[in-house]
Amino acid sequence: MMLHMANFLITGVAGFIGSNLARALMERGERVRGIDNFATGRPENITALRDRMDFRELDILDLDGLRKACQGIDYIMHEAAIPSVPKSVADPIGGNRANVDGTLNVLVAARDAKVKRVVYAASSSAYGDTPTLPKHEAMTPNPISPYAVAKLTGELYMQVFYKVYGLETVSLRYFNIFGPQQDANSEYSAVLAKFITLMLKGQQPTIYGDGEQSRDFTYIENVIQANLLACTAPAENVAGKVFNIATGARSTLNQTVEILKKLTAYSSRALHEPERAGDIKHSLADISRAQSALGYKPSVNFEEGLKRTVAWYRSEVMTATAD
């Protein structure tokens, strides 16, 4: 469903997901305001979008700045976060500040500006390491990292702001999102971004553990679709609720490396190191609730997503070597 020239605010717009959302909205002719403090977002992710977007360099801990940014906004897509389990283990207070205090600020500013709806980037990490697969939204959360606790707390605030203040909120629990624009350079980078860039350069990727851990890897295009649906779905179906956003299929890291070898022409094997604290062994989503309430249907499967992602990183690597 097309939104009729709405005003969107994207927090964390220079990040991987935020920048992809901004591009998709602008291609649909929507008006986008974006904020980022560049703590984890990258200026180059939005270089091509800056002239068509109302961009403000702003930290979500700055409540006054957020209040101004929320003026005249219809929908907020709240993507801003410090998005890393290992980083949260190293600095739980910093993670809490950005992911909990920052989220509460967004909600207060949205409520006071009479924003129609806030769509929140929640995380599958909320489920923790419960053996039950697939994960469904009625399960009791069991976070095993400070990051997971903070993201789950954000979800609870979303629900409460709907119940207490009537602010429509929708929480989307993302499962292992990947695709173009994902940062591959930090030590905390997502596994696929790292694997792909290393293998394209003929360098050995590292797997923590035996590689039999599995993930419901979800291509960015599916997330964009889910966010748009979450803005337009009838409030009675979605407000104050939580939805898994994934593909409903999983691959092990060992299988993933084999697929990537074909796509990147990398011929060596992966290096194995001991597993890391807070890492989850298996994740797989039940997406039936999102399918029925949002009309969500993953449009790009894992292998097709990998193909597109490798193509994007390949062009990035070529550009970097040409400079």
Steps between C-alpha positions, in 0.01 A plus 500: 500500500634840402517759775368830374795740521572445866776653711742240637767533763771235496728481803841351423455596135871463417504141620459189287124459545419871540670600174328220307162608642566864409587409141190282463269769639643770274463275197131483592479878517470530878650788700783385724667666796796308636707525814831337592793578729741285292594286803443189288338647187724605211476831308569322169182294542292814446724709273275440199186572706601816687365752245154338499474451875464729800806366684588605855812391681344413832537257788176338624618582854438869411130527590462865391651426161274194466190704585582739215572208265157348576304813404266432207598131480243228424709186544824427682720206407722463804817321386760685708688268735840370594433171325752252633499216752880499559502880535220483759697239694801735499298816581155424645444855627569664163272249329221562749528876457460485123256212477277560804528869597516598131192294415306650791594849373370412152169386650457809718578734208267302269217509754534874556516573125188288437680268258263239349715195552846387608649186340784361709796287397473228763730198506473122485766501774205542741433125468846406625613142478177311570515167312151535351498567125352683325479802729148644527387823663305332782818345641641643822802718419832375636772756418860383552692822424475862616413592138203261505379638835515857365318420175232307688458793741440724197223262389334515841512880490336491154215286637454718808491824300214354298313377811558809714514790250328356192811550283483234228818290504609189313809296593668299226736231629768486233683171444858533366445766238758529219551680170666797330631786718575276798827597667758225460790683660438502872599214728132479591373478143227259401626163389389507133645846432830378642501164320418653162757781510778269621424229244484750213854606597612136522538525879393236751172553688478405869219289646461509878408146604447195279299682232191290560324797662211605279327829421182616333695740276266767366573721200451876547225523235273294726557742788413801286174333401422414864557859616271643233230247585540578871424868428181432306349189665176565694573601860271231639725234340839638592508780760696408814599168345823317414574318172783275382653622175700226331463238227398196704799298374851458640852424383808398697817706477675203335229481230520876455877489444450232231245717314728804530798308364309452174388863489839652587730242335678454833662158514649462849321403822380698802702536818332376820542676835331438838138617525426843650306598814138598438485337155185303427531150355189482279239745384198440283181707487138411481371785279132405491394789726666758272349328197145518635507840675733694269460312173878446515645253253879476459567586137874422484634164622841439654693392188360781285579747779856368518540542122388863514713571805815348351443704183477820706814429705684399184428841347612662827827303503561591134434868573733494801785342302447748214530805730 
